[in-house]
Amino acid sequence: MTSSPRIPRIDLAPGLSISRVLTGLWQLADMERDGHPIDLEHAAAAMHPYVDAGLTTFDMADHYGSAELVAGIFRSRHGGAVQCLTKWVPKPGRVPRADVRAAVERALGRLRADSIDLLQYHAWNYADPSWLETLYELQDLKRAGLIRELGLTNVDTAHLRMVRMSGIDVVSNQVSFSLLDQRAARGLAPYCEATGVRLLAYGTVAGGWLTERWLGQPEPDWERTGTWSMMKYGRFLRVAGGWAALQRVLAAAKAVADRHGVSIPNIATRYILDQPGVAGVIVGARLGERAHVDDTQRLFSFSLTEADRSDIQAALDTLEPISGDCGDEYRTPPFLTASGDLSHHLQTMPAPFASSTGADGRSRCLTGTVWETAAGFARAVRHGQHISVSGTTATLGARAIGGQDAASQALFAIDKIEGALQSLGAALTDVVRTRVYVRHIDDWEVVARVHGARFGRIQPANTMVGAALVGDEYLVEVEADAIVGG
């Protein structure tokens, strides 16, 4: 009798070893969406076959139904046999420090643990700098021992770089990455490979679309596609070229699968597992309903050849690329989510900063810096349809965001400008003029590229000059003018 292939492991961080296939528990929320909670004991017992096969790492979140509770029951009985990686996805807006700690302690209670193996944080709006305040507070809780390692989820390449350059110690970033969604390959995966940040990939079988079940089948009724995952990734595949495009990818994957005697999900998942920077892939489980342990183990019974990769790549070349960077599906239209918007995630998106209208009819946005009061200025002023945004540096409280990385400082300054505009009822697309000041003229190109990434489709009038900035820590300052509706 041939034994099953051993599930390989990788160090996510020193002292934290995980299996390279993580078992995702997001489908527990889908199982409970009819309002009937699952049997926690039954679900916990259903974790045994995974652990026995070497699949000891489980990925969950505060909003994945009873996932943390189920993992906590299993963990309380089997101790260090499992690694529990969870996420915290707070509502947008500033989270008081006490509430950050309360959220971590709530997760610890559910997991029945003294320390969270990996806490992965999701931010909704980069234009609201409070997301970075929360990350600093989470880092403090890591130093206090409540969190073992800190990670991110659905963060794009530029903001991951900014986080790291700001001295926040994150070890991983979890994002969508599949044959249908190759955004990570364009920048995030190479960046992670170069810096040692571990990339965790979810959606590798696109919610079940990348399976034999759909090969050669007629296009389904998109309004009746079953699980939340299928609804979500159905939007991805329609953007990527629709049903005909999916059939081309399935046919190529099937041909490769037949050569190795494995399944289409094996090929789709192994292809992503082999990408640069990818430490692990997350395969979903419906605990207590059905398991795919044997099929998952076959991931390591073969290796993709150059011919295999070439055949798959030929099919991928026929797809329409998913636009943007990782995580954009949660921040910019079109929202590639189960509902096609953020309605099942959020009720409101609060303004990043406080604003008020004076007796002169002008609305002013204040970000709370001491200099706004001391020097007598507002971050932005709106008069009618016109908005002027003051010179903005990478300032967050007493911190300079981005360290000595000019690109990261420029990114944060533009994020902050966007937040001021949002607070006055406008958007970055309303900007008609920008002025950029750089301390070191040699930084002009990296700063210009950040400006191009944010304003490339808007194309406002622009000036960039070398200047002696106030504050030795600042490398970049940006100001903007906007006309609402212009």
Backbone torsions as a table, in degrees:
resi	resn	phi	psi	omega
1	MET	NA	132.1	-178.2
2	THR	-86.6	129.2	179.5
3	SER	-75.9	155.0	179.6
4	SER	-70.1	148.9	178.6
5	PRO	-59.7	144.1	178.4
6	ARG	-72.1	135.6	177.6
7	ILE	-77.4	115.7	-178.6
8	PRO	-69.8	160.2	-178.3
9	ARG	-125.5	164.5	179.1
10	ILE	-148.0	149.0	176.7
11	ASP	-82.5	113.3	175.5
12	LEU	-71.4	-34.1	175.7
13	ALA	-157.5	163.9	178.0
14	PRO	-54.0	121.8	179.1
15	GLY	87.2	-1.8	178.3
16	LEU	-124.1	96.2	-179.8
17	SER	-97.5	133.3	179.5
18	ILE	-126.1	158.0	172.7
19	SER	-75.3	145.6	-174.9
20	ARG	-72.2	-14.3	167.2
21	VAL	-110.8	120.0	178.6
22	LEU	-99.4	142.9	178.0
23	THR	-92.6	115.9	-177.5
24	GLY	-87.3	135.4	-176.1
25	LEU	-108.5	19.4	-178.7
26	TRP	-65.7	-23.9	-176.9
27	GLN	-73.9	-10.4	173.4
28	LEU	-62.8	-35.5	176.5
29	ALA	-64.7	-38.9	178.5
30	ASP	-66.8	-37.6	178.9
31	MET	-65.7	-25.3	-177.0
32	GLU	-101.1	3.7	-171.4
33	ARG	-69.6	-12.5	177.1
34	ASP	-83.5	4.2	178.3
35	GLY	90.9	0.5	179.9
36	HIS	-106.5	110.2	-179.1
37	PRO	-64.5	149.9	178.9
38	ILE	-76.2	165.8	173.8
39	ASP	-77.9	108.2	-174.5
40	LEU	-62.0	-42.0	-179.4
41	GLU	-64.4	-42.1	179.8
42	HIS	-64.5	-42.1	179.6
43	ALA	-66.5	-40.1	178.3
44	ALA	-63.4	-41.0	178.3
45	ALA	-63.1	-30.1	-178.9
46	ALA	-72.4	-6.5	175.1
47	MET	-77.8	-19.3	-175.8
48	HIS	-56.0	-48.9	-177.6
49	PRO	-59.3	-32.3	178.9
50	TYR	-68.8	-47.9	-178.8
51	VAL	-65.0	-40.9	178.9
52	ASP	-61.1	-29.3	179.8
53	ALA	-86.1	-0.9	-178.7
54	GLY	95.2	2.5	177.9
55	LEU	-90.2	76.7	-169.1
56	THR	-94.4	-3.0	-174.5
57	THR	-107.7	126.8	-176.3
58	PHE	-120.9	136.3	-179.1
59	ASP	-110.8	131.5	-175.2
60	MET	-148.1	-172.9	179.3
61	ALA	-159.0	165.5	179.5
62	ASP	-63.7	-24.1	-177.1
63	HIS	-106.4	12.1	177.0
64	TYR	-88.4	55.8	178.6
65	GLY	55.4	-128.8	-176.9
66	SER	-93.5	19.1	-172.9
67	ALA	-56.2	-48.6	-178.5
68	GLU	-64.4	-36.4	178.2
69	LEU	-64.8	-43.4	179.3
70	VAL	-61.9	-47.9	179.8
71	ALA	-62.7	-35.8	179.0
72	GLY	-64.2	-39.4	177.1
73	ILE	-61.8	-47.3	-179.2
74	PHE	-64.4	-44.4	-177.8
75	ARG	-62.4	-37.4	-177.8
76	SER	-64.7	-23.2	-177.8
77	ARG	-100.2	-17.9	-174.8
78	HIS	-128.6	5.7	171.3
79	GLY	53.6	-124.1	-175.0
80	GLY	-76.5	12.6	-179.5
81	ALA	-70.0	-19.8	-177.1
82	VAL	-128.8	156.4	171.7
83	GLN	-112.6	125.7	-176.4
84	CYS	-108.2	108.9	178.5
85	LEU	-103.0	118.7	-177.6
86	THR	-122.4	171.5	-179.8
87	LYS	-126.1	154.3	171.0
88	TRP	-124.0	121.3	-177.9
89	VAL	-122.5	81.2	-178.9
90	PRO	-73.0	163.9	174.2
91	LYS	-63.5	153.5	179.4
92	PRO	-64.1	155.6	-178.3
93	GLY	106.9	170.7	-176.6
94	ARG	-68.2	134.5	177.4
95	VAL	-106.9	117.6	178.3
96	PRO	-55.0	148.0	-176.9
97	ARG	-54.4	-41.3	-179.7
98	ALA	-63.5	-33.8	180.0
99	ASP	-73.6	-30.4	175.4
100	VAL	-62.9	-48.6	179.2
101	ARG	-62.8	-40.7	-179.8
102	ALA	-61.8	-38.3	179.4
103	ALA	-65.4	-41.4	178.8
104	VAL	-66.6	-43.6	179.4
105	GLU	-65.9	-32.8	176.6
106	ARG	-64.4	-43.7	177.7
107	ALA	-63.9	-40.1	178.1
108	LEU	-62.0	-40.7	178.8
109	GLY	-64.3	-43.3	179.3
110	ARG	-65.2	-39.3	-178.4
111	LEU	-81.8	-8.5	-178.3
112	ARG	55.0	49.2	-175.1
113	ALA	-131.4	159.9	175.7
114	ASP	-91.2	-22.8	-179.2
115	SER	-147.6	138.2	178.3
116	ILE	-80.6	126.1	-178.1
117	ASP	-56.7	-50.1	176.6
118	LEU	-147.0	122.1	173.7
119	LEU	-105.3	121.1	-177.5
120	GLN	-106.7	126.8	-171.6
121	TYR	-106.8	137.6	178.0
122	HIS	-115.5	132.1	176.0
123	ALA	-111.9	138.9	-177.7
124	TRP	-88.1	-34.5	-169.9
125	ASN	-140.5	106.3	179.8
126	TYR	-63.3	-23.8	-179.1
127	ALA	-71.9	-12.5	175.5
128	ASP	-101.8	104.1	-172.9
129	PRO	-67.9	-4.2	179.8
130	SER	-63.6	-19.6	178.0
131	TRP	-62.9	-33.4	177.9
132	LEU	-75.2	-35.2	174.5
133	GLU	-57.5	-42.9	180.0
134	THR	-64.2	-39.4	178.5
135	LEU	-63.1	-41.3	176.8
136	TYR	-62.5	-38.5	178.9
137	GLU	-67.7	-37.8	175.7
138	LEU	-64.6	-36.9	177.6
139	GLN	-64.5	-36.3	175.5
140	ASP	-61.9	-40.2	179.2
141	LEU	-69.5	-28.6	173.4
142	LYS	-66.0	-43.8	177.6
143	ARG	-62.6	-30.3	179.9
144	ALA	-79.5	-7.0	176.0
145	GLY	94.7	-1.0	-179.6
146	LEU	-77.1	-24.5	178.5
147	ILE	-123.3	130.3	179.6
148	ARG	-78.6	-51.0	177.4
149	GLU	-137.2	152.2	-177.9
150	LEU	-114.6	133.8	178.3
151	GLY	-134.5	178.1	178.4
152	LEU	-123.3	163.6	171.6
153	THR	-140.5	137.1	178.2
154	ASN	60.0	41.9	177.0
155	VAL	-108.8	134.7	-177.1
156	ASP	-78.1	173.7	-173.4
157	THR	-61.9	-47.4	-175.5
158	ALA	-64.0	-40.6	-178.7
159	HIS	-77.0	-29.5	172.1
160	LEU	-62.2	-44.5	177.9
161	ARG	-60.6	-44.1	-179.0
162	MET	-61.3	-41.8	178.4
163	VAL	-59.8	-47.5	-178.4
164	ARG	-66.1	-41.3	179.9
165	MET	-67.7	-17.9	179.0
166	SER	-90.0	5.7	175.0
167	GLY	85.3	15.0	177.3
168	ILE	-93.1	123.6	-171.0
169	ASP	-89.1	90.6	175.6
170	VAL	-106.5	141.6	-175.8
171	VAL	-105.9	-11.7	-175.1
172	SER	-154.5	163.4	174.9
173	ASN	-143.0	124.8	-178.0
174	GLN	-103.9	123.6	-175.2
175	VAL	-142.4	164.3	172.8
176	SER	-70.2	134.2	-179.2
177	PHE	-158.5	115.3	-178.1
178	SER	-153.5	177.9	175.0
179	LEU	-59.8	-32.2	-179.9
180	LEU	-83.1	-26.0	-175.3
181	ASP	-123.4	95.8	-175.6
182	GLN	-102.9	19.4	-178.1
183	ARG	-57.3	-41.3	-176.4
184	ALA	-61.0	-31.2	-177.6
185	ALA	-67.9	-21.8	-174.2
186	ARG	-78.4	-23.3	-178.4
187	GLY	-159.4	-41.6	-174.0
188	LEU	-67.5	-47.5	-178.2
189	ALA	-62.1	-46.8	175.9
190	PRO	-60.3	-37.4	178.4
191	TYR	-64.2	-44.3	178.9
192	CYS	-63.6	-40.0	178.4
193	GLU	-61.0	-40.1	-176.4
194	ALA	-75.4	-29.8	-173.5
195	THR	-104.0	-11.2	-179.3
196	GLY	87.5	0.9	172.6
197	VAL	-69.5	134.2	-177.5
198	ARG	-85.9	130.4	178.4
199	LEU	-97.6	126.2	175.7
200	LEU	-109.7	123.8	-172.0
201	ALA	-105.8	127.8	173.1
202	TYR	-116.1	168.3	179.3
203	GLY	75.2	20.8	-173.4
204	THR	-66.3	-24.6	174.5
205	VAL	-108.7	16.0	172.8
206	ALA	52.4	46.8	175.6
207	GLY	69.1	12.0	-179.6
208	GLY	110.0	-5.9	178.4
209	TRP	-70.9	-30.0	-179.7
210	LEU	-90.2	62.7	178.3
211	THR	-140.4	166.7	178.6
212	GLU	-60.2	-24.9	-175.4
213	ARG	-55.2	-32.2	-173.1
214	TRP	-103.9	-4.2	-179.7
215	LEU	-66.2	122.9	177.5
216	GLY	75.0	8.6	-178.2
217	GLN	-93.1	157.1	177.5
218	PRO	-70.6	156.7	179.6
219	GLU	-61.6	133.2	-175.9
220	PRO	-81.7	172.7	170.9
221	ASP	-78.4	111.7	-172.2
222	TRP	-67.7	-17.1	178.3
223	GLU	-84.4	-5.1	-177.9
224	ARG	-133.0	54.6	-173.6
225	THR	-101.8	16.0	170.1
226	GLY	88.0	-119.2	-170.1
227	THR	-71.4	162.8	174.8
228	TRP	-57.6	-39.9	-179.7
229	SER	-61.1	-42.9	-180.0
230	MET	-66.1	-37.6	177.5
231	MET	-65.2	-42.7	-179.5
232	LYS	-62.9	-54.6	-174.5
233	TYR	-75.9	-16.9	170.4
234	GLY	-60.7	-35.1	176.7
235	ARG	-68.7	-39.1	176.6
236	PHE	-59.5	-47.9	-173.8
237	LEU	-70.3	-29.6	176.6
238	ARG	-69.2	-37.4	175.2
239	VAL	-67.2	-34.7	-177.4
240	ALA	-75.6	-4.3	177.5
241	GLY	135.9	-4.2	174.7
242	GLY	85.7	-167.0	-171.7
243	TRP	-62.6	-40.3	179.8
244	ALA	-63.3	-38.3	178.5
245	ALA	-65.7	-42.1	177.5
246	LEU	-60.2	-41.2	-179.6
247	GLN	-63.1	-36.1	177.8
248	ARG	-65.7	-41.5	179.3
249	VAL	-67.5	-42.9	179.4
250	LEU	-62.7	-40.6	-179.4
251	ALA	-64.0	-43.2	178.9
252	ALA	-65.0	-43.9	179.7
253	ALA	-65.2	-36.7	179.0
254	LYS	-65.4	-41.1	178.7
255	ALA	-62.0	-41.7	178.2
256	VAL	-68.6	-40.5	179.5
257	ALA	-61.1	-40.7	-179.9
258	ASP	-64.1	-34.2	178.5
259	ARG	-62.6	-33.6	-175.0
260	HIS	-103.7	-4.0	180.0
261	GLY	69.6	36.0	-179.3
262	VAL	-127.1	-171.4	-175.5
263	SER	-100.8	164.6	174.9
264	ILE	-59.2	-44.4	176.3
265	PRO	-57.7	-35.0	176.2
266	ASN	-59.7	-45.9	-178.3
267	ILE	-67.0	-46.6	-178.7
268	ALA	-60.7	-40.0	-177.9
269	THR	-76.3	-43.0	-179.3
270	ARG	-64.0	-35.4	178.8
271	TYR	-59.6	-41.9	179.1
272	ILE	-74.6	-38.5	179.7
273	LEU	-59.5	-30.2	-178.4
274	ASP	-85.3	-1.9	-178.1
275	GLN	-74.3	150.3	179.7
276	PRO	-56.6	137.8	174.9
277	GLY	85.0	-13.2	-176.5
278	VAL	-81.7	117.9	177.8
279	ALA	-89.5	-33.0	-177.5
280	GLY	-159.1	158.0	175.6
281	VAL	-117.3	149.1	-175.9
282	ILE	-110.0	120.5	-179.5
283	VAL	-111.8	122.7	-175.1
284	GLY	-71.3	152.4	179.4
285	ALA	-135.5	140.8	171.2
286	ARG	-104.5	83.8	-172.4
287	LEU	-54.7	129.5	178.0
288	GLY	86.8	-10.2	178.8
289	GLU	-106.0	-56.3	177.3
290	ARG	-154.0	148.9	-178.8
291	ALA	-126.9	152.3	179.4
292	HIS	-125.6	36.8	-174.3
293	VAL	-61.7	-47.0	-177.9
294	ASP	-61.8	-42.9	-179.2
295	ASP	-66.6	-37.8	178.1
296	THR	-64.0	-40.4	179.2
297	GLN	-61.8	-29.4	179.5
298	ARG	-68.1	-12.3	175.7
299	LEU	-55.5	-28.9	-174.1
300	PHE	-108.4	17.7	176.7
301	SER	-94.4	-1.9	-176.7
302	PHE	-150.8	169.0	173.7
303	SER	-130.5	140.6	177.1
304	LEU	-74.4	135.7	177.8
305	THR	-90.8	170.8	176.2
306	GLU	-61.8	-37.4	178.1
307	ALA	-65.0	-39.7	176.7
308	ASP	-59.7	-49.1	-178.2
309	ARG	-64.0	-37.9	179.2
310	SER	-63.7	-42.0	179.7
311	ASP	-65.7	-40.4	178.4
312	ILE	-67.1	-43.7	-178.8
313	GLN	-62.2	-36.0	178.3
314	ALA	-60.0	-38.2	177.3
315	ALA	-71.6	-39.9	179.9
316	LEU	-64.4	-30.5	-180.0
317	ASP	-66.3	-15.7	179.1
318	THR	-88.7	-5.7	-178.1
319	LEU	-83.9	156.8	168.4
320	GLU	-82.8	124.5	-178.4
321	PRO	-62.6	140.2	170.2
322	ILE	-68.3	126.4	-173.4
323	SER	-76.3	159.8	174.5
324	GLY	81.4	-162.0	-178.8
325	ASP	-115.4	175.1	-177.2
326	CYS	-61.2	138.2	179.2
327	GLY	88.9	-11.0	-179.3
328	ASP	-62.7	-24.0	-179.5
329	GLU	-62.2	-17.6	178.6
330	TYR	-101.0	-0.8	-173.0
331	ARG	-128.7	-25.0	-177.8
332	THR	-136.4	145.6	175.4
333	PRO	-64.1	151.6	-6.4
334	PRO	-75.7	135.4	-178.5
335	PHE	-77.6	109.2	-178.5
336	LEU	-87.9	68.9	179.6
337	THR	-121.2	174.0	-176.6
338	ALA	-57.3	-39.3	-177.3
339	SER	-92.9	-7.8	-177.7
340	GLY	82.7	2.5	174.1
341	ASP	-151.4	-164.0	-179.4
342	LEU	-104.2	14.3	-172.5
343	SER	-63.8	-29.1	179.7
344	HIS	-89.7	1.2	175.4
345	HIS	-108.1	-42.1	-169.2
346	LEU	-132.1	151.4	171.4
347	GLN	-96.7	-42.7	-179.3
348	THR	-142.1	162.1	172.6
349	MET	-120.9	99.4	-174.9
350	PRO	-66.4	154.9	175.3
351	ALA	-65.1	139.7	-178.8
352	PRO	-64.3	-34.0	-173.9
353	PHE	-131.0	162.4	177.7
354	ALA	-75.3	145.6	176.0
355	SER	-144.1	155.7	178.9
356	SER	-152.3	157.6	179.5
357	THR	-109.7	126.8	-177.9
358	GLY	-88.3	179.1	179.4
359	ALA	-64.6	-22.4	178.8
360	ASP	-80.6	0.7	179.1
361	GLY	83.9	-1.3	-179.9
362	ARG	-91.4	140.1	176.2
363	SER	-99.5	135.9	-177.7
364	ARG	-123.1	139.1	176.9
365	CYS	-108.8	129.1	178.1
366	LEU	-119.2	136.6	-179.5
367	THR	-101.8	-3.2	173.6
368	GLY	91.8	7.3	178.1
369	THR	-73.4	151.9	-178.0
370	VAL	-63.9	-28.7	-175.5
371	TRP	-73.6	-23.8	177.3
372	GLU	-61.7	-37.6	177.4
373	THR	-80.5	-46.4	-174.8
374	ALA	-65.5	-41.4	-176.8
375	ALA	-96.8	-5.0	173.7
376	GLY	71.4	52.1	177.5
377	PHE	-141.4	162.9	174.8
378	ALA	-106.3	153.4	175.9
379	ARG	-61.5	-40.0	178.1
380	ALA	-152.0	150.4	179.3
381	VAL	-129.8	131.9	176.3
382	ARG	-113.0	128.6	175.1
383	HIS	-129.4	105.1	-173.8
384	GLY	67.0	-125.2	-179.8
385	GLN	-92.5	-2.7	-175.7
386	HIS	-97.3	136.1	176.4
387	ILE	-129.2	131.3	173.1
388	SER	-115.7	129.6	-180.0
389	VAL	-109.3	127.7	-178.5
390	SER	-62.5	163.1	172.4
391	GLY	-55.2	127.0	-170.4
392	THR	-123.3	126.3	176.0
393	THR	-107.6	178.5	-177.5
394	ALA	-84.0	59.2	-176.2
395	THR	-101.9	128.4	173.2
396	LEU	-132.1	99.7	-174.6
397	GLY	61.9	-122.9	178.7
398	ALA	-93.9	3.8	-175.7
399	ARG	-100.9	150.2	167.8
400	ALA	-103.5	112.7	-178.0
401	ILE	-75.1	143.3	176.0
402	GLY	94.2	-2.3	179.5
403	GLY	56.9	-135.8	178.5
404	GLN	-101.4	34.3	178.0
405	ASP	-106.8	108.9	-174.3
406	ALA	-62.1	-37.0	-179.6
407	ALA	-63.2	-43.7	-179.7
408	SER	-68.2	-37.7	176.2
409	GLN	-63.0	-42.6	179.2
410	ALA	-63.0	-41.5	179.6
411	LEU	-60.4	-46.4	-178.7
412	PHE	-66.4	-39.4	179.2
413	ALA	-61.1	-42.0	179.0
414	ILE	-69.5	-38.7	174.0
415	ASP	-56.2	-44.4	-176.9
416	LYS	-66.8	-38.6	174.9
417	ILE	-61.7	-43.1	178.0
418	GLU	-61.1	-39.6	178.1
419	GLY	-63.2	-39.6	177.5
420	ALA	-64.6	-42.0	178.4
421	LEU	-63.1	-44.7	178.3
422	GLN	-59.2	-37.5	-177.4
423	SER	-70.2	-17.6	178.4
424	LEU	-109.9	19.7	174.6
425	GLY	79.0	22.7	-178.8
426	ALA	-125.1	-175.3	-178.8
427	ALA	-143.0	166.6	179.1
428	LEU	-59.5	-30.4	179.8
429	THR	-66.7	-13.6	178.3
430	ASP	-85.3	-6.5	-177.0
431	VAL	-69.4	132.2	179.1
432	VAL	-116.1	-12.1	-177.8
433	ARG	-152.9	134.6	172.1
434	THR	-130.3	150.6	172.2
435	ARG	-130.9	131.5	-175.3
436	VAL	-122.9	129.3	179.3
437	TYR	-116.7	129.0	179.4
438	VAL	-119.8	136.5	179.8
439	ARG	-66.9	-46.7	-178.6
440	HIS	-109.2	117.6	-174.5
441	ILE	-62.6	-22.1	177.4
442	ASP	-66.3	-16.3	178.3
443	ASP	-84.2	1.0	-171.6
444	TRP	-56.4	-40.9	-172.1
445	GLU	-72.0	-43.9	-179.3
446	VAL	-65.1	-35.9	177.8
447	VAL	-69.7	-41.3	178.6
448	ALA	-61.2	-36.1	179.5
449	ARG	-69.0	-35.1	174.5
450	VAL	-64.9	-44.2	176.8
451	HIS	-59.0	-42.2	179.6
452	GLY	-64.9	-37.5	179.0
453	ALA	-65.0	-35.2	-177.6
454	ARG	-89.8	-31.6	-174.0
455	PHE	-116.1	7.2	-174.2
456	GLY	-56.0	-37.7	-179.1
457	ARG	-88.0	-13.6	-177.8
458	ILE	-91.5	-41.1	178.0
459	GLN	51.0	62.1	173.7
460	PRO	-73.7	165.1	168.3
461	ALA	-63.1	147.4	-171.9
462	ASN	-148.7	144.3	170.4
463	THR	-133.2	138.4	173.7
464	MET	-126.8	132.8	179.7
465	VAL	-137.3	154.9	169.5
466	GLY	-82.4	136.6	-175.6
467	ALA	-152.8	152.9	173.7
468	ALA	-84.2	105.2	-175.8
469	LEU	-82.9	151.8	175.8
470	VAL	-77.9	122.5	-177.3
471	GLY	102.2	112.2	-175.5
472	ASP	-62.1	-24.5	-176.6
473	GLU	-78.2	-11.5	-173.6
474	TYR	-97.1	131.7	179.8
475	LEU	-106.0	-20.1	-172.9
476	VAL	-142.2	143.5	169.9
477	GLU	-138.0	138.8	-175.4
478	VAL	-131.8	137.8	171.5
479	GLU	-129.2	162.9	-174.7
480	ALA	-151.4	153.9	170.9
481	ASP	-124.2	143.6	-178.8
482	ALA	-137.1	152.8	172.2
483	ILE	-124.1	115.1	-174.8
484	VAL	-67.4	124.5	-178.9
485	GLY	81.5	0.9	-178.4
486	GLY	-80.5	NA	NA
